[in-house]
Amino acid sequence: MHVNMELALNVSFQNKRKIKEALDRIPPYSIVTIDGTRSINIDHGILEIFQEFRSKTRQRHLQLELKNIPEVSVIELH
């Protein structure tokens, strides 16, 4: 299965739950493209979700491509 997520012009923290739920529903062994080419602003919390998702791709057997999505450091609090 190929999943293509094209981000909007502005992606705010209000989209956080919806994006997280969509990523969690992606079945194993999928090819996933998240495209931020058209985005002017992506909230830092959303960028963290993408980085956390990236860290889980191996265990879920996903192939991930992030287009024009800046990398951020994710700090886990225990």
C-alpha positions in Angstrom: 0.0 0.0 0.0 1.2 3.5 -0.8 0.1 6.3 1.5 0.7 9.9 0.3 0.1 12.7 2.8 0.3 16.2 1.3 0.5 18.9 3.9 -1.5 22.1 3.8 -0.1 25.6 3.4 -0.1 26.1 7.2 0.0 23.0 9.5 -0.8 24.1 13.1 -0.8 22.3 16.5 -4.6 22.0 16.0 -3.9 19.3 13.4 -1.7 17.3 15.8 -4.3 14.7 16.9 -5.7 14.2 13.4 -2.2 13.7 11.9 -1.1 11.4 14.7 -4.2 9.2 14.3 -3.7 9.1 10.5 -0.1 7.9 10.9 -1.1 5.3 13.5 -3.7 3.8 11.1 -1.1 3.2 8.4 -0.8 -0.6 7.9 2.6 -2.4 8.2 4.6 -2.9 5.0 3.3 0.4 3.5 5.3 3.0 1.6 4.6 6.4 3.1 5.3 9.8 1.6 4.8 13.0 3.7 5.1 16.0 1.4 5.6 19.4 2.9 6.5 21.1 -0.4 3.5 23.4 -0.4 3.7 24.2 3.3 4.9 27.6 4.5 4.6 26.9 8.2 4.6 23.6 10.0 4.2 23.7 13.8 7.1 22.3 15.8 4.8 19.8 17.5 3.8 18.4 14.1 7.5 18.1 13.1 8.1 16.2 16.4 5.3 13.8 15.4 7.0 13.1 12.1 10.3 12.4 13.8 8.7 10.0 16.3 6.9 8.3 13.4 10.3 8.0 11.6 11.8 6.2 14.6 9.0 3.6 14.5 9.2 2.8 10.8 11.6 -0.1 11.1 9.5 -2.0 13.6 6.4 -1.4 11.6 8.2 -2.4 8.3 7.4 1.0 6.7 9.3 2.8 4.0 9.2 6.5 4.7 10.0 9.5 2.5 9.8 13.0 4.0 9.8 15.7 1.3 10.6 19.2 2.4 10.0 18.4 6.1 12.7 19.9 8.4 14.2 17.6 11.0 13.9 18.5 14.7 15.2 16.9 17.8 12.7 15.0 19.9 13.4 15.0 23.6 11.6 12.3 25.6 10.6 13.0 29.1 10.5 10.0 31.5 
